[in-house]
Amino acid sequence: MDGELGLRPLPDGVPELLAEVGAPPRLVAHLRLVHDVAVRLADWTAVHCPELAFDRAAVLFGAATHDIGKAVHRAELSGPGSAHEPAGRELLLAAGTPPELARFAAGHASWGPASGVEDLLVSLADKVWKDKRLPELEDLLLDALVRAGGGERWSHFLALDEELTAIGAAAGARLAYQARFPVAG
């Protein structure tokens, strides 16, 4: 199944961490998909705006664990809810994850002008994997690109829009992949 999407492996230690918390198969599939999109976004950002400094490893860890709290709040795997966010942070901290990495579990849905580039990339990956576009979130990343790399905002906008559109084009395949995995496990 993984081969058809060419999913990249999760960061070292994450599969074991997911097993320790009893993450169900659907959650693991979701985290793999969002992580894969985060890799693509991080790579694009590094090439498009090399002047923009960010912690790539933090982005990838954050994307790979952002919803880990759903191992505890399983109803949120198939329905709305935000109880998984603080629960995920607590799970990660209890497992010895540094606070600067555990923050992604609690903050991936609450970004704003004060958010760092890493937080924006994790949040964006969590949306665009299923082709959900949030102009406010994209604008914050554009602001960071313009601040770091200069140039015309419209030029960064066009490049980002092209990348997000290309990522979104495979959303159907990603959603179908995730749906193959049971919510319980």
N, CA and C atoms as a LAMMPS dump frame, in Angstrom:
ITEM: TIMESTEP
0
ITEM: NUMBER OF ATOMS
555
ITEM: BOX BOUNDS ff ff ff
-5.0000000000000000e+02 5.0000000000000000e+02
-5.0000000000000000e+02 5.0000000000000000e+02
-5.0000000000000000e+02 5.0000000000000000e+02
ITEM: ATOMS id mol type element x y z
1 1 1 N 0.816 -1.206 0
2 1 2 C 0 0 0
3 1 3 C 0.851 1.258 0
4 2 1 N 1.935 1.278 0.808
5 2 2 C 2.752 2.472 0.912
6 2 3 C 3.427 2.816 -0.408
7 3 1 N 3.789 1.79 -1.176
8 3 2 C 4.516 2.004 -2.406
9 3 3 C 3.782 2.851 -3.417
10 4 1 N 2.467 2.739 -3.453
11 4 2 C 1.714 3.505 -4.448
12 4 3 C 1.8 5.009 -4.209
13 5 1 N 2.003 5.427 -2.978
14 5 2 C 2.137 6.846 -2.67
15 5 3 C 3.591 7.243 -2.45
16 6 1 N 4.467 6.273 -2.342
17 6 2 C 5.874 6.576 -2.108
18 6 3 C 6.111 7.28 -0.783
19 7 1 N 5.407 6.868 0.256
20 7 2 C 5.525 7.536 1.553
21 7 3 C 6.925 7.365 2.139
22 8 1 N 7.448 8.452 2.628
23 8 2 C 8.757 8.433 3.268
24 8 3 C 8.619 7.88 4.68
25 9 1 N 9.656 7.245 5.194
26 9 2 C 9.587 6.711 6.554
27 9 3 C 9.471 7.83 7.586
28 10 1 N 8.803 7.527 8.675
29 10 2 C 8.681 8.475 9.777
30 10 3 C 10.054 8.699 10.41
31 11 1 N 10.247 9.819 11.102
32 11 2 C 11.527 10.07 11.763
33 11 3 C 11.88 8.967 12.766
34 12 1 N 13.151 8.794 12.995
35 12 2 C 13.626 7.789 13.951
36 12 3 C 12.918 7.948 15.289
37 13 1 N 12.495 6.827 15.834
38 13 2 C 11.854 6.81 17.137
39 13 3 C 10.359 7.013 17.118
40 14 1 N 9.827 7.603 16.06
41 14 2 C 8.387 7.883 16.019
42 14 3 C 7.559 6.603 15.902
43 15 1 N 7.916 5.644 15.051
44 15 2 C 7.102 4.419 15.003
45 15 3 C 7.02 3.723 16.367
46 16 1 N 8.134 3.69 17.084
47 16 2 C 8.143 3.07 18.408
48 16 3 C 7.266 3.865 19.381
49 17 1 N 7.341 5.169 19.293
50 17 2 C 6.52 6.039 20.146
51 17 3 C 5.033 5.805 19.882
52 18 1 N 4.663 5.702 18.617
53 18 2 C 3.264 5.451 18.262
54 18 3 C 2.806 4.088 18.771
55 19 1 N 3.686 3.11 18.705
56 19 2 C 3.351 1.778 19.222
57 19 3 C 3.177 1.827 20.741
58 20 1 N 4.042 2.558 21.425
59 20 2 C 3.964 2.664 22.889
60 20 3 C 2.638 3.259 23.363
61 21 1 N 2.117 4.233 22.618
62 21 2 C 0.862 4.874 23.04
63 21 3 C -0.364 4.154 22.477
64 22 1 N -0.137 3.08 21.724
65 22 2 C -1.247 2.312 21.174
66 22 3 C -2 3.023 20.065
67 23 1 N -1.274 3.763 19.246
68 23 2 C -1.909 4.484 18.139
69 23 3 C -2.585 3.5 17.19
70 24 1 N -3.877 3.698 16.925
71 24 2 C -4.57 2.803 15.999
72 24 3 C -4.088 2.984 14.556
73 25 1 N -4.337 1.989 13.715
74 25 2 C -3.838 2.024 12.335
75 25 3 C -4.246 3.272 11.553
76 26 1 N -5.468 3.751 11.724
77 26 2 C -5.896 4.952 10.986
78 26 3 C -5.058 6.154 11.392
79 27 1 N -4.768 6.283 12.668
80 27 2 C -3.956 7.398 13.145
81 27 3 C -2.541 7.315 12.584
82 28 1 N -1.958 6.145 12.61
83 28 2 C -0.602 5.979 12.056
84 28 3 C -0.6 6.336 10.571
85 29 1 N -1.604 5.894 9.843
86 29 2 C -1.695 6.224 8.411
87 29 3 C -1.794 7.737 8.217
88 30 1 N -2.629 8.382 9.013
89 30 2 C -2.786 9.84 8.907
90 30 3 C -1.461 10.549 9.19
91 31 1 N -0.789 10.143 10.242
92 31 2 C 0.475 10.793 10.593
93 31 3 C 1.527 10.582 9.509
94 32 1 N 1.536 9.415 8.907
95 32 2 C 2.479 9.164 7.804
96 32 3 C 2.18 10.074 6.614
97 33 1 N 0.899 10.26 6.316
98 33 2 C 0.518 11.105 5.189
99 33 3 C 0.878 12.566 5.431
100 34 1 N 0.576 13.063 6.618
101 34 2 C 0.883 14.465 6.932
102 34 3 C 2.404 14.66 6.982
103 35 1 N 3.121 13.701 7.547
104 35 2 C 4.58 13.774 7.568
105 35 3 C 5.131 13.839 6.14
106 36 1 N 4.596 13.011 5.26
107 36 2 C 5.074 12.989 3.879
108 36 3 C 4.873 14.342 3.199
109 37 1 N 3.721 14.952 3.435
110 37 2 C 3.465 16.281 2.874
111 37 3 C 4.397 17.311 3.518
112 38 1 N 4.66 17.169 4.809
113 38 2 C 5.576 18.093 5.49
114 38 3 C 6.983 18.005 4.902
115 39 1 N 7.422 16.794 4.554
116 39 2 C 8.729 16.643 3.9
117 39 3 C 8.742 17.447 2.608
118 40 1 N 7.697 17.306 1.857
119 40 2 C 7.619 18.027 0.578
120 40 3 C 7.609 19.545 0.797
121 41 1 N 6.834 20.012 1.778
122 41 2 C 6.788 21.451 2.058
123 41 3 C 8.129 21.974 2.572
124 42 1 N 8.776 21.203 3.431
125 42 2 C 10.083 21.62 3.954
126 42 3 C 11.109 21.675 2.828
127 43 1 N 11.099 20.682 1.971
128 43 2 C 12.028 20.678 0.839
129 43 3 C 11.763 21.863 -0.088
130 44 1 N 10.486 22.111 -0.378
131 44 2 C 10.121 23.234 -1.247
132 44 3 C 10.579 24.55 -0.632
133 45 1 N 10.326 24.726 0.655
134 45 2 C 10.689 25.965 1.335
135 45 3 C 12.192 26.186 1.289
136 46 1 N 12.967 25.138 1.543
137 46 2 C 14.427 25.257 1.537
138 46 3 C 14.96 25.637 0.156
139 47 1 N 14.339 25.117 -0.892
140 47 2 C 14.782 25.428 -2.255
141 47 3 C 14.278 26.805 -2.682
142 48 1 N 13.001 27.083 -2.409
143 48 2 C 12.394 28.341 -2.854
144 48 3 C 12.975 29.55 -2.131
145 49 1 N 13.26 29.392 -0.842
146 49 2 C 13.743 30.527 -0.049
147 49 3 C 14.846 30.053 0.898
148 50 1 N 16.041 29.809 0.36
149 50 2 C 17.13 29.303 1.206
150 50 3 C 17.503 30.257 2.343
151 51 1 N 17.108 31.51 2.236
152 51 2 C 17.403 32.484 3.29
153 51 3 C 16.525 32.284 4.531
154 52 1 N 15.446 31.543 4.387
155 52 2 C 14.523 31.324 5.5
156 52 3 C 15.031 30.17 6.363
157 53 1 N 15.537 30.508 7.524
158 53 2 C 16.061 29.493 8.434
159 53 3 C 14.912 28.838 9.197
160 54 1 N 14.91 27.518 9.217
161 54 2 C 13.93 26.779 10.016
162 54 3 C 14.507 25.416 10.347
163 55 1 N 13.936 24.812 11.388
164 55 2 C 14.399 23.519 11.871
165 55 3 C 13.612 22.416 11.157
166 56 1 N 14.211 21.879 10.108
167 56 2 C 13.55 20.856 9.286
168 56 3 C 13.186 19.628 10.116
169 57 1 N 14.096 19.181 10.964
170 57 2 C 13.83 17.994 11.786
171 57 3 C 12.648 18.229 12.715
172 58 1 N 12.516 19.429 13.253
173 58 2 C 11.37 19.746 14.122
174 58 3 C 10.072 19.693 13.33
175 59 1 N 10.082 20.226 12.119
176 59 2 C 8.886 20.189 11.265
177 59 3 C 8.466 18.747 11.023
178 60 1 N 9.432 17.898 10.682
179 60 2 C 9.097 16.514 10.355
180 60 3 C 8.625 15.751 11.59
181 61 1 N 9.254 15.976 12.737
182 61 2 C 8.791 15.341 13.971
183 61 3 C 7.396 15.854 14.324
184 62 1 N 7.202 17.154 14.222
185 62 2 C 5.902 17.741 14.539
186 62 3 C 4.788 17.188 13.67
187 63 1 N 5.046 17.068 12.387
188 63 2 C 4.038 16.523 11.478
189 63 3 C 3.755 15.055 11.78
190 64 1 N 4.802 14.324 12.156
191 64 2 C 4.67 12.882 12.405
192 64 3 C 3.99 12.572 13.733
193 65 1 N 3.851 13.566 14.602
194 65 2 C 3.269 13.322 15.925
195 65 3 C 2.142 14.292 16.282
196 66 1 N 1.772 15.186 15.385
197 66 2 C 0.846 16.268 15.735
198 66 3 C -0.483 15.78 16.308
199 67 1 N -0.983 14.657 15.868
200 67 2 C -2.276 14.134 16.338
201 67 3 C -2.136 12.94 17.278
202 68 1 N -0.982 12.757 17.886
203 68 2 C -0.747 11.583 18.732
204 68 3 C -1.765 11.482 19.872
205 69 1 N -2.317 12.595 20.295
206 69 2 C -3.329 12.587 21.354
207 69 3 C -4.602 11.868 20.966
208 70 1 N -4.786 11.623 19.672
209 70 2 C -5.965 10.869 19.229
210 70 3 C -5.849 9.394 19.595
211 71 1 N -4.681 8.965 20.041
212 71 2 C -4.539 7.604 20.569
213 71 3 C -5.334 7.48 21.865
214 72 1 N -5.511 8.602 22.558
215 72 2 C -6.284 8.655 23.796
216 72 3 C -7.728 9.054 23.508
217 73 1 N -7.91 10.026 22.654
218 73 2 C -9.245 10.551 22.309
219 73 3 C -9.638 10.021 20.928
220 74 1 N -9.942 8.744 20.886
221 74 2 C -10.163 8.052 19.609
222 74 3 C -11.396 8.525 18.855
223 75 1 N -12.372 9.063 19.546
224 75 2 C -13.557 9.576 18.843
225 75 3 C -13.166 10.697 17.892
226 76 1 N -12.062 11.366 18.165
227 76 2 C -11.612 12.465 17.31
228 76 3 C -10.917 11.976 16.04
229 77 1 N -10.752 10.664 15.913
230 77 2 C -10.242 10.107 14.662
231 77 3 C -11.281 10.181 13.553
232 78 1 N -12.541 10.16 13.934
233 78 2 C -13.596 10.179 12.922
234 78 3 C -14.604 11.297 13.156
235 79 1 N -14.351 12.139 14.142
236 79 2 C -15.254 13.244 14.427
237 79 3 C -14.479 14.44 14.94
238 80 1 N -15.185 15.547 15.136
239 80 2 C -14.506 16.767 15.574
240 80 3 C -14.061 16.678 17.032
241 81 1 N -13.179 17.581 17.39
242 81 2 C -12.732 17.676 18.769
243 81 3 C -11.306 18.169 18.865
244 82 1 N -11.003 18.743 20.006
245 82 2 C -9.653 19.263 20.216
246 82 3 C -9.021 18.743 21.506
247 83 1 N -9.675 17.813 22.172
248 83 2 C -9.113 17.261 23.408
249 83 3 C -7.79 16.542 23.141
250 84 1 N -7.6 16.084 21.906
251 84 2 C -6.356 15.384 21.578
252 84 3 C -5.135 16.299 21.614
253 85 1 N -5.338 17.593 21.492
254 85 2 C -4.2 18.508 21.402
255 85 3 C -3.404 18.573 22.712
256 86 1 N -4 18.974 23.845
257 86 2 C -3.206 18.953 25.087
258 86 3 C -2.826 17.53 25.507
259 87 1 N -3.693 16.569 25.219
260 87 2 C -3.377 15.175 25.567
261 87 3 C -2.148 14.7 24.801
262 88 1 N -2.03 15.094 23.554
263 88 2 C -0.872 14.716 22.749
264 88 3 C 0.411 15.318 23.289
265 89 1 N 0.337 16.576 23.674
266 89 2 C 1.51 17.223 24.257
267 89 3 C 1.937 16.479 25.521
268 90 1 N 0.977 16.125 26.361
269 90 2 C 1.289 15.426 27.609
270 90 3 C 1.876 14.033 27.331
271 91 1 N 1.329 13.331 26.347
272 91 2 C 1.886 12.021 25.977
273 91 3 C 3.346 12.144 25.552
274 92 1 N 3.613 13.137 24.737
275 92 2 C 4.973 13.325 24.243
276 92 3 C 5.929 13.711 25.369
277 93 1 N 5.491 14.617 26.235
278 93 2 C 6.335 15.008 27.365
279 93 3 C 6.611 13.811 28.274
280 94 1 N 5.586 13.007 28.52
281 94 2 C 5.745 11.822 29.379
282 94 3 C 6.713 10.819 28.764
283 95 1 N 6.814 10.815 27.445
284 95 2 C 7.722 9.903 26.748
285 95 3 C 9.143 10.471 26.645
286 96 1 N 9.337 11.663 27.203
287 96 2 C 10.665 12.263 27.19
288 96 3 C 10.949 13.178 26.019
289 97 1 N 9.921 13.534 25.27
290 97 2 C 10.093 14.455 24.147
291 97 3 C 10.323 15.861 24.688
292 98 1 N 11.294 16.575 24.161
293 98 2 C 11.522 17.95 24.621
294 98 3 C 10.287 18.837 24.358
295 99 1 N 10.02 19.778 25.243
296 99 2 C 8.847 20.661 25.084
297 99 3 C 8.791 21.376 23.737
298 100 1 N 9.968 21.735 23.199
299 100 2 C 9.972 22.45 21.924
300 100 3 C 9.497 21.574 20.764
301 101 1 N 9.497 20.264 20.949
302 101 2 C 8.937 19.362 19.938
303 101 3 C 7.517 18.935 20.296
304 102 1 N 7.243 18.791 21.576
305 102 2 C 5.899 18.386 22.013
306 102 3 C 4.865 19.468 21.71
307 103 1 N 5.311 20.693 21.529
308 103 2 C 4.386 21.81 21.284
309 103 3 C 3.528 21.617 20.037
310 104 1 N 4.033 20.902 19.058
311 104 2 C 3.285 20.739 17.812
312 104 3 C 1.972 19.996 18.038
313 105 1 N 1.962 19.066 18.98
314 105 2 C 0.729 18.317 19.268
315 105 3 C -0.336 19.234 19.827
316 106 1 N 0.071 20.203 20.635
317 106 2 C -0.899 21.109 21.257
318 106 3 C -1.225 22.309 20.381
319 107 1 N -0.337 22.664 19.469
320 107 2 C -0.526 23.917 18.746
321 107 3 C -0.762 23.834 17.257
322 108 1 N -0.911 22.636 16.715
323 108 2 C -1.023 22.531 15.255
324 108 3 C -2.312 23.128 14.695
325 109 1 N -3.296 23.354 15.545
326 109 2 C -4.556 23.929 15.061
327 109 3 C -4.704 25.395 15.447
328 110 1 N -3.741 25.926 16.18
329 110 2 C -3.861 27.315 16.639
330 110 3 C -2.613 28.101 16.257
331 111 1 N -2.592 28.574 15.05
332 111 2 C -1.469 29.331 14.525
333 111 3 C -1.898 30.788 14.385
334 112 1 N -0.923 31.653 14.283
335 112 2 C -1.2 33.08 14.123
336 112 3 C 0.064 33.828 13.777
337 113 1 N -0.004 35.153 13.799
338 113 2 C 1.149 35.973 13.404
339 113 3 C 2.411 35.712 14.229
340 114 1 N 2.272 35.257 15.464
341 114 2 C 3.441 34.995 16.301
342 114 3 C 4.011 33.582 16.1
343 115 1 N 3.363 32.77 15.27
344 115 2 C 3.809 31.39 15.046
345 115 3 C 5.118 31.357 14.272
346 116 1 N 5.977 30.429 14.651
347 116 2 C 7.227 30.244 13.929
348 116 3 C 6.997 29.51 12.617
349 117 1 N 7.991 29.55 11.763
350 117 2 C 7.906 28.897 10.455
351 117 3 C 7.63 27.405 10.618
352 118 1 N 8.269 26.773 11.595
353 118 2 C 8.064 25.341 11.824
354 118 3 C 6.592 25.051 12.11
355 119 1 N 5.995 25.866 12.969
356 119 2 C 4.587 25.679 13.322
357 119 3 C 3.682 25.882 12.103
358 120 1 N 4.013 26.879 11.3
359 120 2 C 3.218 27.138 10.095
360 120 3 C 3.313 25.968 9.111
361 121 1 N 4.497 25.417 8.944
362 121 2 C 4.663 24.294 8.011
363 121 3 C 3.929 23.048 8.49
364 122 1 N 3.971 22.77 9.797
365 122 2 C 3.233 21.62 10.321
366 122 3 C 1.732 21.837 10.135
367 123 1 N 1.252 23.023 10.465
368 123 2 C -0.178 23.315 10.316
369 123 3 C -0.607 23.239 8.854
370 124 1 N 0.223 23.765 7.974
371 124 2 C -0.095 23.736 6.544
372 124 3 C -0.121 22.302 6.021
373 125 1 N 0.84 21.493 6.426
374 125 2 C 0.855 20.085 5.999
375 125 3 C -0.408 19.367 6.464
376 126 1 N -0.865 19.695 7.676
377 126 2 C -2.061 19.062 8.237
378 126 3 C -3.331 19.479 7.506
379 127 1 N -3.278 20.533 6.754
380 127 2 C -4.444 20.97 5.973
381 127 3 C -4.342 20.515 4.513
382 128 1 N -3.213 20.796 3.892
383 128 2 C -3.108 20.601 2.446
384 128 3 C -3.011 19.132 2.05
385 129 1 N -2.693 18.233 2.986
386 129 2 C -2.629 16.809 2.644
387 129 3 C -3.956 16.345 2.055
388 130 1 N -5.059 16.98 2.505
389 130 2 C -6.384 16.624 2
390 130 3 C -6.952 17.722 1.101
391 131 1 N -6.076 18.591 0.626
392 131 2 C -6.412 19.684 -0.292
393 131 3 C -7.303 20.742 0.352
394 132 1 N -7.12 20.962 1.634
395 132 2 C -7.821 22.063 2.297
396 132 3 C -6.892 23.267 2.278
397 133 1 N -7.372 24.348 1.742
398 133 2 C -6.575 25.569 1.628
399 133 3 C -7.117 26.617 2.595
400 134 1 N -6.224 27.195 3.374
401 134 2 C -6.563 28.253 4.324
402 134 3 C -5.73 29.489 3.976
403 135 1 N -6.333 30.45 3.277
404 135 2 C -5.573 31.632 2.853
405 135 3 C -4.872 32.353 4.008
406 136 1 N -5.497 32.395 5.181
407 136 2 C -4.879 33.092 6.32
408 136 3 C -3.568 32.407 6.728
409 137 1 N -3.563 31.094 6.73
410 137 2 C -2.368 30.325 7.074
411 137 3 C -1.302 30.493 5.992
412 138 1 N -1.712 30.396 4.752
413 138 2 C -0.778 30.56 3.645
414 138 3 C -0.166 31.958 3.651
415 139 1 N -0.97 32.967 3.995
416 139 2 C -0.471 34.346 4.06
417 139 3 C 0.635 34.495 5.113
418 140 1 N 0.492 33.807 6.227
419 140 2 C 1.52 33.883 7.262
420 140 3 C 2.84 33.292 6.772
421 141 1 N 2.767 32.182 6.038
422 141 2 C 3.988 31.615 5.466
423 141 3 C 4.557 32.559 4.404
424 142 1 N 3.688 33.163 3.608
425 142 2 C 4.16 34.133 2.611
426 142 3 C 4.879 35.292 3.28
427 143 1 N 4.337 35.787 4.398
428 143 2 C 4.995 36.87 5.132
429 143 3 C 6.416 36.467 5.518
430 144 1 N 6.578 35.239 6.015
431 144 2 C 7.9 34.752 6.417
432 144 3 C 8.836 34.651 5.211
433 145 1 N 8.318 34.18 4.094
434 145 2 C 9.133 34.064 2.885
435 145 3 C 9.613 35.437 2.41
436 146 1 N 8.709 36.409 2.421
437 146 2 C 9.066 37.759 1.969
438 146 3 C 10.077 38.39 2.931
439 147 1 N 9.846 38.234 4.233
440 147 2 C 10.784 38.804 5.219
441 147 3 C 12.188 38.219 5.045
442 148 1 N 12.256 36.927 4.826
443 148 2 C 13.563 36.26 4.751
444 148 3 C 14.244 36.443 3.393
445 149 1 N 13.476 36.292 2.335
446 149 2 C 14.077 36.256 1.011
447 149 3 C 13.92 37.506 0.185
448 150 1 N 13.095 38.436 0.672
449 150 2 C 12.84 39.624 -0.121
450 150 3 C 12.041 39.257 -1.356
451 151 1 N 12.109 40.103 -2.339
452 151 2 C 11.382 39.859 -3.574
453 151 3 C 9.93 40.286 -3.468
454 152 1 N 9.251 40.101 -4.552
455 152 2 C 7.849 40.491 -4.644
456 152 3 C 6.955 39.439 -4.009
457 153 1 N 5.994 39.881 -3.236
458 153 2 C 5.056 38.967 -2.577
459 153 3 C 4.323 38.105 -3.605
460 154 1 N 3.92 38.702 -4.72
461 154 2 C 3.163 37.954 -5.728
462 154 3 C 3.979 36.796 -6.291
463 155 1 N 5.296 36.979 -6.392
464 155 2 C 6.154 35.914 -6.905
465 155 3 C 6.175 34.724 -5.939
466 156 1 N 6.31 35.017 -4.639
467 156 2 C 6.248 33.958 -3.628
468 156 3 C 4.86 33.313 -3.622
469 157 1 N 3.825 34.142 -3.761
470 157 2 C 2.453 33.624 -3.768
471 157 3 C 2.267 32.628 -4.907
472 158 1 N 2.697 33.007 -6.102
473 158 2 C 2.518 32.116 -7.256
474 158 3 C 3.262 30.797 -7.062
475 159 1 N 4.467 30.864 -6.546
476 159 2 C 5.253 29.644 -6.337
477 159 3 C 4.603 28.759 -5.271
478 160 1 N 4.166 29.361 -4.171
479 160 2 C 3.518 28.587 -3.112
480 160 3 C 2.203 27.999 -3.601
481 161 1 N 1.428 28.782 -4.312
482 161 2 C 0.154 28.289 -4.827
483 161 3 C 0.355 27.115 -5.777
484 162 1 N 1.379 27.19 -6.609
485 162 2 C 1.676 26.094 -7.533
486 162 3 C 2.031 24.82 -6.766
487 163 1 N 2.849 24.963 -5.71
488 163 2 C 3.245 23.798 -4.921
489 163 3 C 2.049 23.211 -4.169
490 164 1 N 1.244 24.05 -3.555
491 164 2 C 0.092 23.556 -2.8
492 164 3 C -0.955 22.929 -3.715
493 165 1 N -1.114 23.474 -4.901
494 165 2 C -2.036 22.883 -5.875
495 165 3 C -1.545 21.502 -6.297
496 166 1 N -0.248 21.37 -6.525
497 166 2 C 0.322 20.074 -6.906
498 166 3 C 0.156 19.059 -5.769
499 167 1 N 0.392 19.487 -4.538
500 167 2 C 0.199 18.591 -3.393
501 167 3 C -1.266 18.188 -3.29
502 168 1 N -2.149 19.151 -3.426
503 168 2 C -3.584 18.888 -3.327
504 168 3 C -4.109 17.949 -4.393
505 169 1 N -3.432 17.896 -5.533
506 169 2 C -3.888 17.033 -6.625
507 169 3 C -3.894 15.557 -6.236
508 170 1 N -3.079 15.169 -5.276
509 170 2 C -3.026 13.774 -4.845
510 170 3 C -3.851 13.521 -3.583
511 171 1 N -4.657 14.49 -3.189
512 171 2 C -5.442 14.345 -1.957
513 171 3 C -6.382 13.148 -2.01
514 172 1 N -6.995 12.897 -3.132
515 172 2 C -7.912 11.763 -3.253
516 172 3 C -7.227 10.443 -2.96
517 173 1 N -6.027 10.278 -3.492
518 173 2 C -5.269 9.044 -3.244
519 173 3 C -4.872 8.945 -1.777
520 174 1 N -4.492 10.082 -1.172
521 174 2 C -4.133 10.055 0.25
522 174 3 C -5.338 9.733 1.119
523 175 1 N -6.481 10.331 0.822
524 175 2 C -7.694 10.049 1.593
525 175 3 C -8.105 8.582 1.45
526 176 1 N -7.989 8.044 0.244
527 176 2 C -8.324 6.635 0.028
528 176 3 C -7.377 5.728 0.8
529 177 1 N -6.096 6.074 0.814
530 177 2 C -5.105 5.301 1.563
531 177 3 C -5.463 5.294 3.047
532 178 1 N -5.727 6.449 3.608
533 178 2 C -6.052 6.548 5.033
534 178 3 C -7.307 5.751 5.364
535 179 1 N -8.292 5.81 4.484
536 179 2 C -9.579 5.121 4.739
537 179 3 C -9.438 3.602 4.767
538 180 1 N -8.347 3.073 4.222
539 180 2 C -8.138 1.616 4.246
540 180 3 C -7.811 1.062 5.627
541 181 1 N -7.441 1.951 6.527
542 181 2 C -6.999 1.532 7.838
543 181 3 C -8.118 1.697 8.869
544 182 1 N -8.287 0.727 9.749
545 182 2 C -9.363 0.82 10.722
546 182 3 C -9.095 1.889 11.785
547 183 1 N -10.178 2.477 12.268
548 183 2 C -10.089 3.489 13.317
549 183 3 C -9.675 2.808 14.634
550 184 1 N -10.183 1.639 14.876
551 184 2 C -9.822 0.886 16.088
552 184 3 C -8.656 -0.03 15.757
553 185 1 N -7.951 -0.43 16.78
554 185 2 C -6.868 -1.334 16.459
555 185 3 C -6.155 -1.824 17.615
